Amino acid sequence: ALRVLRGAASARACAMASSWSGRTAARGPPPWRRNFSQLVVVCSMTAIVGATLQLNKLAVLDGAGREFAQTSYGSKTAFLVPYALFKAACNLLVGGLADRHGRKSIALAGSLVGLVPPVMVLAASGAGDGKGWPAFVGSAAFLGVHQGVTWTCCVLITMDLCGPNARGLASGLSETVGYTFIAVFAEAYGALERVSVTCAWDPADVPTSECLEASRAKCDTPDNWVAECTGQCVCVGYAVAPFALQLALAAVGVAVAAA
């Protein structure tokens, strides 16, 4: 009897082990591991969106007073209005569009829109006396579309690749990659500003005593510029190098999305 009981117990143990190993083999590695190469591609698109956003934002904020002589806080931050409105609208619509037309096609469309802001600003960079400022503000609308469509679509693609049980991981991964590159390109922008932006006194405008005192009579680098010297100490280059780099990154984003 004991032999029979031991045999039955051993058979049950073998059956349970076989069943468990079968389930484990059927389950396999998690989706994010199986789709790792695709995740790298999607994360690279998110990184490009973060980088172009930071380059655009910092160049516009710094160029507002230093190059285009915008004095009020409202005028300096005017670009945020079209950016926020268009980004919000795209965030609302992109999910349904991606479900209807496919993730890749919508991500590609958003990446193509990302080419517009740098092209607009570079085309207007030759205009002086603040004439290029409207291009800065107008380009923000397309920047909002670019981020609202491409970034959000990349989050959806990442969720698809990570599977239904790892949606939190997918969302966190996208946000981490995007904002990491926003931080990285803040430093990259600072380095680019130091080598590409030049400042000088406006020969048509005599500096005021307040300006000379605040700036210690210096106007040769962006670091010397102070708000009291708006329109008197003029820095040029904010509409060129940062947006040329933004255009190059946007072109890489289009190539990655189309691949």
Secondary structure, DSSP 8 states (H G I E B T S, - for coil): -HHHHHHHHHHHHHHHHHHHHHHHHHH-S-HHHHTHHHHHHHHHHHHHHHHHHHHHHHHHHHHHHHTT---SHHHHTTTHHHHHHHHHHHHHHHHHHHHHH-HHHHHHHHHHHTTHHHHHHHHHTT--TTTTHHHHHHHHHHHHHHIIIIIHHHHHHHHHHH-GGGHHHHHHHHHHHHHHHHHHHHHHHHHHHHHH-EEEE-TTS---HHHHHHHTT--SSGGG--GGGTTTEEEE-TTTHHHHHHHHHHHHHHHHHH-
